[in-house]
């Protein structure tokens, strides 16, 4: 299971549990609506923070992969240049 699917399930499960608890609690309609609004804002804030954390991690991974790709590219170019030089040396002999 991917991390993003787990986090999404965790957030949705938490929201469902919070809403069920609020709706089953003996409160007035106005209090319940306020609690639901506060809970929704809190969940939205948490989801936004989680998305930002995932984005930062993804950016780090992409940056690392780009760096490694550049290193591999340079090594391949050096290897190709070395083989060309060796071939030219053989042709001159």
Biopython code that builds the backbone (N, CA, C, O; Angstrom):
import numpy as np
from Bio.PDB.StructureBuilder import StructureBuilder

atoms = [
    (1, "UNK", "N", (0.858, -1.175, 0.000)),
    (1, "UNK", "CA", (0.000, 0.000, 0.000)),
    (1, "UNK", "C", (0.899, 1.231, 0.000)),
    (1, "UNK", "O", (1.885, 1.293, 0.735)),
    (2, "UNK", "N", (0.555, 2.185, -0.814)),
    (2, "UNK", "CA", (1.365, 3.384, -0.890)),
    (2, "UNK", "C", (1.096, 4.298, 0.296)),
    (2, "UNK", "O", (0.039, 4.240, 0.924)),
    (3, "UNK", "N", (2.073, 5.138, 0.583)),
    (3, "UNK", "CA", (1.957, 6.063, 1.710)),
    (3, "UNK", "C", (0.810, 7.028, 1.512)),
    (3, "UNK", "O", (0.076, 7.321, 2.456)),
    (4, "UNK", "N", (0.644, 7.526, 0.300)),
    (4, "UNK", "CA", (-0.421, 8.501, 0.052)),
    (4, "UNK", "C", (-1.801, 7.875, 0.248)),
    (4, "UNK", "O", (-2.702, 8.530, 0.772)),
    (5, "UNK", "N", (-1.981, 6.627, -0.159)),
    (5, "UNK", "CA", (-3.273, 5.955, 0.043)),
    (5, "UNK", "C", (-3.526, 5.726, 1.526)),
    (5, "UNK", "O", (-4.656, 5.862, 1.994)),
    (6, "UNK", "N", (-2.470, 5.376, 2.269)),
    (6, "UNK", "CA", (-2.612, 5.182, 3.707)),
    (6, "UNK", "C", (-3.012, 6.489, 4.378)),
    (6, "UNK", "O", (-3.927, 6.516, 5.201)),
    (7, "UNK", "N", (-2.323, 7.573, 4.024)),
    (7, "UNK", "CA", (-2.630, 8.869, 4.629)),
    (7, "UNK", "C", (-4.046, 9.316, 4.290)),
    (7, "UNK", "O", (-4.754, 9.848, 5.145)),
    (8, "UNK", "N", (-4.454, 9.102, 3.057)),
    (8, "UNK", "CA", (-5.816, 9.474, 2.659)),
    (8, "UNK", "C", (-6.835, 8.666, 3.456)),
    (8, "UNK", "O", (-7.830, 9.216, 3.928)),
    (9, "UNK", "N", (-6.599, 7.385, 3.607)),
    (9, "UNK", "CA", (-7.497, 6.538, 4.389)),
    (9, "UNK", "C", (-7.529, 6.942, 5.848)),
    (9, "UNK", "O", (-8.585, 6.941, 6.481)),
    (10, "UNK", "N", (-6.372, 7.286, 6.376)),
    (10, "UNK", "CA", (-6.279, 7.726, 7.766)),
    (10, "UNK", "C", (-7.077, 9.014, 7.983)),
    (10, "UNK", "O", (-7.805, 9.144, 8.967)),
    (11, "UNK", "N", (-6.934, 9.950, 7.067)),
    (11, "UNK", "CA", (-7.648, 11.234, 7.178)),
    (11, "UNK", "C", (-9.152, 11.025, 7.044)),
    (11, "UNK", "O", (-9.928, 11.563, 7.834)),
    (12, "UNK", "N", (-9.565, 10.246, 6.051)),
    (12, "UNK", "CA", (-10.997, 9.995, 5.845)),
    (12, "UNK", "C", (-11.579, 9.247, 7.041)),
    (12, "UNK", "O", (-12.673, 9.572, 7.504)),
    (13, "UNK", "N", (-10.862, 8.258, 7.539)),
    (13, "UNK", "CA", (-11.334, 7.508, 8.699)),
    (13, "UNK", "C", (-11.465, 8.394, 9.925)),
    (13, "UNK", "O", (-12.433, 8.291, 10.678)),
    (14, "UNK", "N", (-10.491, 9.258, 10.118)),
    (14, "UNK", "CA", (-10.553, 10.191, 11.246)),
    (14, "UNK", "C", (-11.724, 11.139, 11.123)),
    (14, "UNK", "O", (-12.402, 11.429, 12.109)),
    (15, "UNK", "N", (-11.965, 11.622, 9.914)),
    (15, "UNK", "CA", (-13.081, 12.545, 9.687)),
    (15, "UNK", "C", (-14.417, 11.842, 9.946)),
    (15, "UNK", "O", (-15.303, 12.404, 10.590)),
    (16, "UNK", "N", (-14.555, 10.629, 9.449)),
    (16, "UNK", "CA", (-15.801, 9.882, 9.652)),
    (16, "UNK", "C", (-16.035, 9.622, 11.141)),
    (16, "UNK", "O", (-17.152, 9.770, 11.637)),
    (17, "UNK", "N", (-14.975, 9.236, 11.845)),
    (17, "UNK", "CA", (-15.095, 8.994, 13.281)),
    (17, "UNK", "C", (-15.470, 10.256, 14.043)),
    (17, "UNK", "O", (-16.303, 10.218, 14.950)),
    (18, "UNK", "N", (-14.855, 11.370, 13.674)),
    (18, "UNK", "CA", (-15.156, 12.641, 14.354)),
    (18, "UNK", "C", (-16.594, 13.072, 14.094)),
    (18, "UNK", "O", (-17.297, 13.509, 15.006)),
    (19, "UNK", "N", (-17.016, 12.948, 12.863)),
    (19, "UNK", "CA", (-18.386, 13.353, 12.517)),
    (19, "UNK", "C", (-19.412, 12.452, 13.214)),
    (19, "UNK", "O", (-20.419, 12.935, 13.732)),
    (20, "UNK", "N", (-19.151, 11.156, 13.223)),
    (20, "UNK", "CA", (-20.076, 10.233, 13.894)),
    (20, "UNK", "C", (-20.163, 10.556, 15.384)),
    (20, "UNK", "O", (-21.251, 10.551, 15.958)),
    (21, "UNK", "N", (-19.032, 10.834, 16.003)),
    (21, "UNK", "CA", (-19.029, 11.167, 17.414)),
    (21, "UNK", "C", (-19.794, 12.444, 17.702)),
    (21, "UNK", "O", (-20.513, 12.535, 18.697)),
    (22, "UNK", "N", (-19.639, 13.418, 16.841)),
    (22, "UNK", "CA", (-20.330, 14.701, 17.024)),
    (22, "UNK", "C", (-21.837, 14.538, 16.833)),
    (22, "UNK", "O", (-22.633, 15.063, 17.612)),
    (23, "UNK", "N", (-22.211, 13.813, 15.800)),
    (23, "UNK", "CA", (-23.641, 13.656, 15.516)),
    (23, "UNK", "C", (-24.367, 12.835, 16.584)),
    (23, "UNK", "O", (-25.561, 13.026, 16.815)),
    (24, "UNK", "N", (-23.654, 11.937, 17.222)),
    (24, "UNK", "CA", (-24.283, 11.100, 18.243)),
    (24, "UNK", "C", (-24.260, 11.739, 19.636)),
    (24, "UNK", "O", (-24.915, 11.249, 20.555)),
    (25, "UNK", "N", (-23.512, 12.823, 19.790)),
    (25, "UNK", "CA", (-23.434, 13.494, 21.093)),
    (25, "UNK", "C", (-24.701, 14.313, 21.340)),
    (25, "UNK", "O", (-25.249, 14.899, 20.407)),
    (26, "UNK", "N", (-25.167, 14.358, 22.584)),
    (26, "UNK", "CA", (-26.387, 15.114, 22.898)),
    (26, "UNK", "C", (-26.110, 16.623, 22.998)),
    (26, "UNK", "O", (-25.848, 17.144, 24.082)),
    (27, "UNK", "N", (-26.171, 17.306, 21.867)),
    (27, "UNK", "CA", (-25.941, 18.751, 21.816)),
    (27, "UNK", "C", (-27.055, 19.388, 21.001)),
    (27, "UNK", "O", (-27.801, 18.709, 20.295)),
    (28, "UNK", "N", (-27.150, 20.711, 21.114)),
    (28, "UNK", "CA", (-28.144, 21.422, 20.308)),
    (28, "UNK", "C", (-27.674, 21.462, 18.863)),
    (28, "UNK", "O", (-26.502, 21.214, 18.580)),
    (29, "UNK", "N", (-28.582, 21.774, 17.950)),
    (29, "UNK", "CA", (-28.241, 21.859, 16.526)),
    (29, "UNK", "C", (-27.184, 22.903, 16.256)),
    (29, "UNK", "O", (-26.276, 22.680, 15.455)),
    (30, "UNK", "N", (-27.293, 24.044, 16.919)),
    (30, "UNK", "CA", (-26.319, 25.122, 16.701)),
    (30, "UNK", "C", (-24.929, 24.707, 17.183)),
    (30, "UNK", "O", (-23.935, 24.969, 16.506)),
    (31, "UNK", "N", (-24.856, 24.068, 18.337)),
    (31, "UNK", "CA", (-23.570, 23.608, 18.860)),
    (31, "UNK", "C", (-22.968, 22.547, 17.937)),
    (31, "UNK", "O", (-21.768, 22.553, 17.661)),
    (32, "UNK", "N", (-23.813, 21.651, 17.474)),
    (32, "UNK", "CA", (-23.340, 20.590, 16.583)),
    (32, "UNK", "C", (-22.807, 21.167, 15.283)),
    (32, "UNK", "O", (-21.759, 20.740, 14.797)),
    (33, "UNK", "N", (-23.526, 22.143, 14.710)),
    (33, "UNK", "CA", (-23.060, 22.773, 13.468)),
    (33, "UNK", "C", (-21.726, 23.484, 13.678)),
    (33, "UNK", "O", (-20.854, 23.439, 12.810)),
    (34, "UNK", "N", (-21.564, 24.137, 14.820)),
    (34, "UNK", "CA", (-20.299, 24.831, 15.109)),
    (34, "UNK", "C", (-19.159, 23.828, 15.262)),
    (34, "UNK", "O", (-18.057, 24.034, 14.752)),
    (35, "UNK", "N", (-19.444, 22.748, 15.967)),
    (35, "UNK", "CA", (-18.420, 21.709, 16.142)),
    (35, "UNK", "C", (-18.047, 21.100, 14.797)),
    (35, "UNK", "O", (-16.868, 20.872, 14.523)),
    (36, "UNK", "N", (-19.047, 20.834, 13.954)),
    (36, "UNK", "CA", (-18.771, 20.289, 12.618)),
    (36, "UNK", "C", (-17.935, 21.259, 11.795)),
    (36, "UNK", "O", (-17.003, 20.845, 11.105)),
    (37, "UNK", "N", (-18.260, 22.544, 11.863)),
    (37, "UNK", "CA", (-17.498, 23.544, 11.116)),
    (37, "UNK", "C", (-16.057, 23.593, 11.613)),
    (37, "UNK", "O", (-15.123, 23.624, 10.811)),
    (38, "UNK", "N", (-15.873, 23.600, 12.927)),
    (38, "UNK", "CA", (-14.518, 23.623, 13.494)),
    (38, "UNK", "C", (-13.733, 22.372, 13.111)),
    (38, "UNK", "O", (-12.556, 22.440, 12.758)),
    (39, "UNK", "N", (-14.415, 21.229, 13.188)),
    (39, "UNK", "CA", (-13.760, 19.969, 12.825)),
    (39, "UNK", "C", (-13.381, 19.961, 11.348)),
    (39, "UNK", "O", (-12.296, 19.500, 10.991)),
    (40, "UNK", "N", (-14.252, 20.459, 10.499)),
    (40, "UNK", "CA", (-13.962, 20.503, 9.062)),
    (40, "UNK", "C", (-12.757, 21.400, 8.787)),
    (40, "UNK", "O", (-11.899, 21.062, 7.971)),
    (41, "UNK", "N", (-12.697, 22.537, 9.467)),
    (41, "UNK", "CA", (-11.549, 23.434, 9.282)),
    (41, "UNK", "C", (-10.262, 22.766, 9.761)),
    (41, "UNK", "O", (-9.222, 22.870, 9.111)),
    (42, "UNK", "N", (-10.339, 22.086, 10.894)),
    (42, "UNK", "CA", (-9.166, 21.394, 11.426)),
    (42, "UNK", "C", (-8.698, 20.294, 10.476)),
    (42, "UNK", "O", (-7.503, 20.149, 10.220)),
    (43, "UNK", "N", (-9.644, 19.527, 9.960)),
    (43, "UNK", "CA", (-9.293, 18.449, 9.026)),
    (43, "UNK", "C", (-8.699, 19.005, 7.740)),
    (43, "UNK", "O", (-7.752, 18.437, 7.196)),
    (44, "UNK", "N", (-9.245, 20.108, 7.254)),
    (44, "UNK", "CA", (-8.707, 20.732, 6.042)),
    (44, "UNK", "C", (-7.286, 21.218, 6.288)),
    (44, "UNK", "O", (-6.419, 21.074, 5.427)),
    (45, "UNK", "N", (-7.049, 21.788, 7.453)),
    (45, "UNK", "CA", (-5.711, 22.273, 7.799)),
    (45, "UNK", "C", (-4.727, 21.109, 7.872)),
    (45, "UNK", "O", (-3.610, 21.196, 7.361)),
    (46, "UNK", "N", (-5.150, 20.024, 8.511)),
    (46, "UNK", "CA", (-4.282, 18.845, 8.620)),
    (46, "UNK", "C", (-3.995, 18.241, 7.252)),
    (46, "UNK", "O", (-2.863, 17.849, 6.968)),
    (47, "UNK", "N", (-5.014, 18.166, 6.407)),
    (47, "UNK", "CA", (-4.824, 17.621, 5.062)),
    (47, "UNK", "C", (-3.854, 18.490, 4.272)),
    (47, "UNK", "O", (-3.012, 17.972, 3.539)),
    (48, "UNK", "N", (-3.966, 19.805, 4.416)),
    (48, "UNK", "CA", (-3.064, 20.720, 3.721)),
    (48, "UNK", "C", (-1.627, 20.541, 4.204)),
    (48, "UNK", "O", (-0.697, 20.520, 3.399)),
    (49, "UNK", "N", (-1.445, 20.411, 5.523)),
    (49, "UNK", "CA", (-0.104, 20.200, 6.075)),
    (49, "UNK", "C", (0.488, 18.881, 5.583)),
    (49, "UNK", "O", (1.666, 18.809, 5.232)),
    (50, "UNK", "N", (-0.345, 17.841, 5.562)),
    (50, "UNK", "CA", (0.119, 16.542, 5.087)),
    (50, "UNK", "C", (0.505, 16.604, 3.615)),
    (50, "UNK", "O", (1.524, 16.041, 3.214)),
    (51, "UNK", "N", (-0.303, 17.286, 2.812)),
    (51, "UNK", "CA", (0.004, 17.429, 1.388)),
    (51, "UNK", "C", (1.317, 18.183, 1.197)),
    (51, "UNK", "O", (2.114, 17.834, 0.326)),
    (52, "UNK", "N", (1.541, 19.208, 2.000)),
    (52, "UNK", "CA", (2.798, 19.969, 1.899)),
    (52, "UNK", "C", (3.990, 19.096, 2.270)),
    (52, "UNK", "O", (5.032, 19.161, 1.617)),
    (53, "UNK", "N", (3.846, 18.278, 3.313)),
    (53, "UNK", "CA", (4.930, 17.389, 3.713)),
    (53, "UNK", "C", (5.236, 16.373, 2.607)),
    (53, "UNK", "O", (6.398, 16.088, 2.316)),
    (54, "UNK", "N", (4.196, 15.841, 2.007)),
    (54, "UNK", "CA", (4.384, 14.880, 0.916)),
    (54, "UNK", "C", (5.066, 15.563, -0.263)),
    (54, "UNK", "O", (5.947, 14.977, -0.893)),
    (55, "UNK", "N", (4.665, 16.803, -0.570)),
    (55, "UNK", "CA", (5.262, 17.537, -1.680)),
    (55, "UNK", "C", (6.752, 17.788, -1.434)),
    (55, "UNK", "O", (7.567, 17.656, -2.347)),
    (56, "UNK", "N", (7.103, 18.151, -0.198)),
    (56, "UNK", "CA", (8.514, 18.396, 0.141)),
    (56, "UNK", "C", (9.321, 17.112, -0.050)),
    (56, "UNK", "O", (10.413, 17.138, -0.617)),
    (57, "UNK", "N", (8.780, 15.996, 0.425)),
    (57, "UNK", "CA", (9.482, 14.724, 0.277)),
    (57, "UNK", "C", (9.614, 14.343, -1.195)),
    (57, "UNK", "O", (10.663, 13.863, -1.624)),
    (58, "UNK", "N", (8.559, 14.557, -1.960)),
    (58, "UNK", "CA", (8.599, 14.242, -3.389)),
    (58, "UNK", "C", (9.620, 15.122, -4.099)),
    (58, "UNK", "O", (10.361, 14.642, -4.957)),
    (59, "UNK", "N", (9.665, 16.403, -3.749)),
    (59, "UNK", "CA", (10.650, 17.312, -4.348)),
    (59, "UNK", "C", (12.069, 16.860, -4.043)),
    (59, "UNK", "O", (12.945, 16.916, -4.906)),
    (60, "UNK", "N", (12.293, 16.407, -2.798)),
    (60, "UNK", "CA", (13.619, 15.914, -2.422)),
    (60, "UNK", "C", (14.004, 14.687, -3.236)),
    (60, "UNK", "O", (15.140, 14.571, -3.694)),
    (61, "UNK", "N", (13.060, 13.776, -3.414)),
    (61, "UNK", "CA", (13.328, 12.556, -4.184)),
    (61, "UNK", "C", (13.626, 12.904, -5.645)),
    (61, "UNK", "O", (14.564, 12.365, -6.234)),
    (62, "UNK", "N", (12.832, 13.798, -6.226)),
    (62, "UNK", "CA", (13.045, 14.195, -7.621)),
    (62, "UNK", "C", (14.405, 14.864, -7.781)),
    (62, "UNK", "O", (15.129, 14.590, -8.738)),
    (63, "UNK", "N", (14.747, 15.734, -6.850)),
    (63, "UNK", "CA", (16.038, 16.414, -6.900)),
    (63, "UNK", "C", (17.186, 15.418, -6.827)),
    (63, "UNK", "O", (18.160, 15.524, -7.573)),
    (64, "UNK", "N", (17.067, 14.454, -5.926)),
    (64, "UNK", "CA", (18.094, 13.427, -5.785)),
    (64, "UNK", "C", (18.217, 12.593, -7.058)),
    (64, "UNK", "O", (19.324, 12.283, -7.497)),
    (65, "UNK", "N", (17.084, 12.232, -7.646)),
    (65, "UNK", "CA", (17.111, 11.449, -8.884)),
    (65, "UNK", "C", (17.732, 12.241, -10.031)),
    (65, "UNK", "O", (18.469, 11.683, -10.844)),
    (66, "UNK", "N", (17.440, 13.531, -10.099)),
    (66, "UNK", "CA", (18.026, 14.370, -11.139)),
    (66, "UNK", "C", (19.538, 14.443, -10.969)),
    (66, "UNK", "O", (20.283, 14.357, -11.945)),
    (67, "UNK", "N", (19.985, 14.601, -9.738)),
    (67, "UNK", "CA", (21.420, 14.672, -9.464)),
    (67, "UNK", "C", (22.101, 13.373, -9.870)),
    (67, "UNK", "O", (23.148, 13.382, -10.518)),
    (68, "UNK", "N", (21.499, 12.267, -9.485)),
    (68, "UNK", "CA", (22.080, 10.963, -9.845)),
    (68, "UNK", "C", (22.069, 10.755, -11.362)),
    (68, "UNK", "O", (23.009, 10.194, -11.926)),
    (69, "UNK", "N", (21.011, 11.208, -12.006)),
    (69, "UNK", "CA", (20.938, 11.090, -13.459)),
    (69, "UNK", "C", (22.043, 11.888, -14.134)),
    (69, "UNK", "O", (22.644, 11.420, -15.100)),
    (70, "UNK", "N", (22.313, 13.084, -13.635)),
    (70, "UNK", "CA", (23.391, 13.902, -14.191)),
    (70, "UNK", "C", (24.749, 13.234, -13.986)),
    (70, "UNK", "O", (25.598, 13.260, -14.877)),
    (71, "UNK", "N", (24.952, 12.639, -12.814)),
    (71, "UNK", "CA", (26.211, 11.941, -12.542)),
    (71, "UNK", "C", (26.395, 10.769, -13.500)),
    (71, "UNK", "O", (27.488, 10.562, -14.028)),
    (72, "UNK", "N", (25.336, 10.005, -13.724)),
    (72, "UNK", "CA", (25.400, 8.868, -14.645)),
    (72, "UNK", "C", (25.668, 9.358, -16.062)),
    (72, "UNK", "O", (26.469, 8.770, -16.788)),
    (73, "UNK", "N", (25.000, 10.427, -16.449)),
    (73, "UNK", "CA", (25.189, 10.999, -17.786)),
    (73, "UNK", "C", (26.645, 11.419, -17.989)),
    (73, "UNK", "O", (27.230, 11.142, -19.036)),
    (74, "UNK", "N", (27.232, 12.085, -16.993)),
    (74, "UNK", "CA", (28.628, 12.505, -17.100)),
    (74, "UNK", "C", (29.562, 11.310, -17.204)),
    (74, "UNK", "O", (30.508, 11.330, -17.991)),
    (75, "UNK", "N", (29.307, 10.275, -16.422)),
    (75, "UNK", "CA", (30.145, 9.075, -16.477)),
    (75, "UNK", "C", (30.055, 8.412, -17.853)),
    (75, "UNK", "O", (31.062, 7.970, -18.406)),
    (76, "UNK", "N", (28.845, 8.349, -18.394)),
    (76, "UNK", "CA", (28.682, 7.753, -19.727)),
    (76, "UNK", "C", (29.392, 8.575, -20.791)),
    (76, "UNK", "O", (30.036, 8.023, -21.683)),
    (77, "UNK", "N", (29.274, 9.899, -20.697)),
    (77, "UNK", "CA", (29.954, 10.760, -21.668)),
    (77, "UNK", "C", (31.470, 10.592, -21.568)),
    (77, "UNK", "O", (32.158, 10.547, -22.588)),
    (78, "UNK", "N", (31.988, 10.499, -20.351)),
    (78, "UNK", "CA", (33.425, 10.280, -20.168)),
    (78, "UNK", "C", (33.849, 8.940, -20.754)),
    (78, "UNK", "O", (34.889, 8.840, -21.405)),
    (79, "UNK", "N", (33.042, 7.914, -20.520)),
    (79, "UNK", "CA", (33.351, 6.584, -21.032)),
    (79, "UNK", "C", (33.335, 6.578, -22.562)),
    (79, "UNK", "O", (34.209, 5.976, -23.185)),
    (80, "UNK", "N", (32.358, 7.237, -23.167)),
    (80, "UNK", "CA", (32.260, 7.305, -24.626)),
    (80, "UNK", "C", (33.456, 8.065, -25.193)),
    (80, "UNK", "O", (34.048, 7.644, -26.187)),
    (81, "UNK", "N", (33.807, 9.173, -24.567)),
    (81, "UNK", "CA", (34.962, 9.954, -25.037)),
    (81, "UNK", "C", (36.238, 9.132, -24.916)),
    (81, "UNK", "O", (37.090, 9.182, -25.802)),
    (82, "UNK", "N", (36.379, 8.383, -23.840)),
    (82, "UNK", "CA", (37.560, 7.547, -23.629)),
    (82, "UNK", "C", (37.646, 6.474, -24.708)),
    (82, "UNK", "O", (38.725, 6.207, -25.237)),
    (83, "UNK", "N", (36.507, 5.856, -25.036)),
    (83, "UNK", "CA", (36.506, 4.814, -26.055)),
    (83, "UNK", "C", (36.804, 5.393, -27.434)),
    (83, "UNK", "O", (37.471, 4.753, -28.246)),
    (84, "UNK", "N", (36.313, 6.597, -27.701)),
    (84, "UNK", "CA", (36.616, 7.252, -28.983)),
    (84, "UNK", "C", (38.104, 7.529, -29.092)),
    (84, "UNK", "O", (38.708, 7.313, -30.142)),
    (85, "UNK", "N", (38.697, 8.011, -28.001)),
    (85, "UNK", "CA", (40.135, 8.286, -28.001)),
    (85, "UNK", "C", (40.928, 7.011, -28.241)),
    (85, "UNK", "O", (41.891, 7.014, -29.007)),
    (86, "UNK", "N", (40.529, 5.919, -27.591)),
    (86, "UNK", "CA", (41.221, 4.651, -27.774)),
    (86, "UNK", "C", (41.087, 4.159, -29.214)),
    (86, "UNK", "O", (42.041, 3.635, -29.788)),
    (87, "UNK", "N", (39.916, 4.327, -29.786)),
    (87, "UNK", "CA", (39.675, 3.905, -31.178)),
    (87, "UNK", "C", (40.522, 4.739, -32.135)),
    (87, "UNK", "O", (41.100, 4.201, -33.080)),
    (88, "UNK", "N", (40.601, 6.039, -31.899)),
    (88, "UNK", "CA", (41.418, 6.912, -32.748)),
    (88, "UNK", "C", (42.889, 6.547, -32.630)),
    (88, "UNK", "O", (43.614, 6.568, -33.625)),
    (89, "UNK", "N", (43.343, 6.207, -31.410)),
    (89, "UNK", "CA", (44.727, 5.796, -31.219)),
    (89, "UNK", "C", (45.012, 4.506, -31.983)),
    (89, "UNK", "O", (46.081, 4.358, -32.576)),
    (90, "UNK", "N", (44.056, 3.570, -31.971)),
    (90, "UNK", "CA", (44.240, 2.295, -32.693)),
    (90, "UNK", "C", (44.277, 2.540, -34.193)),
    (90, "UNK", "O", (45.053, 1.904, -34.906)),
    (91, "UNK", "N", (43.441, 3.460, -34.681)),
    (91, "UNK", "CA", (43.376, 3.742, -36.105)),
    (91, "UNK", "C", (44.659, 4.411, -36.589)),
    (91, "UNK", "O", (45.062, 4.220, -37.736)),
    (92, "UNK", "N", (45.293, 5.181, -35.738)),
    (92, "UNK", "CA", (46.537, 5.873, -36.116)),
    (92, "UNK", "C", (47.699, 4.901, -36.209)),
    (92, "UNK", "O", (48.665, 5.154, -36.928)),
    (93, "UNK", "N", (47.617, 3.818, -35.506)),
    (93, "UNK", "CA", (48.725, 2.856, -35.520)),
    (93, "UNK", "C", (48.677, 2.033, -36.736)),
    (93, "UNK", "O", (49.528, 1.165, -36.928)),
]
sb = StructureBuilder()
sb.init_structure("model")
sb.init_model(0)
sb.init_chain("A")
sb.init_seg("    ")
for serial, (resi, resn, name, xyz) in enumerate(atoms, 1):
    if name == "N":
        sb.init_residue(resn, " ", resi, " ")
    sb.init_atom(name, np.array(xyz, "f"), 0.0, 1.0, " ", f" {name:<3s}", serial, name[0])
structure = sb.get_structure()
